[in-house]
Every structure is written in C-alpha cells, then in structure tokens.
Amino acid sequence: MDEKNKKAPQEALSNSCPLVTIVALCHNHAPFLREALDSILAQTYPALEVFLVDNGSTDASPQILREYAAAHPAWKLTLHAQNLGLCAGFNQAFRQSRGLF
C-alpha cells in the first residue's frame, strides 16, 4: 500500500498515535482463542486495526471469531475454508492492513 494510504487513518487520531495493525491468525486454537482476543481488547493504545483470520479450523475457532467480530464491527474477519498455511493466511491480512506498525 502506498505511503499516502498508510498515513490517512493515523492522521485522523494524531501524528503521535500511528496506526498499529494486529493480525490474529489461528488454526484449531479454540482453547486459547478467547484469552488471546481478550488481550487485544485490553489494549489501551487508541489507534488499532484488527484482522481476525481463521485458517481452516475444524474446532470452535470460527464460531469464536464470529462472536468477537460481531461484538466489534471494526474488526475485520476472514474465514478460510482450508488451511492456507501460516504465511499465506497472514499475508492476506497484511496486504489489507493500513497500519504503520
């Protein structure tokens, strides 16, 4: 993404709070997922964008991600039907991100 698009969201907050992107990628991590997502919610930094990505889980992970995405509409949710692998799953979210960090 070009530098102009990366700066726009953070300028809305202030130049002192650059946008930070969090990509929460999982594959069959239901037992740990709520704790990880609650950790994101506990952050106090004001300029965050969050991507939730399920990589073809066969456990309750997709349902948990849907629940959190519904409660936090600004979070972006992607559910893959199959496991694309760690790098491919992460890179899809990364390409959509606008965060400076």
Buried (B, 14 or more C-beta within 10 A) or exposed (E): EEEEEBBEBBEEEEEEBBBBBBBBBBBBBBEEBBEEBEEBEEEEEEBBBBBBBBBBBEBBBBEBBBBBBEEBEEBBBBBBEEBBEEEEBBEBBBEBBBBBE
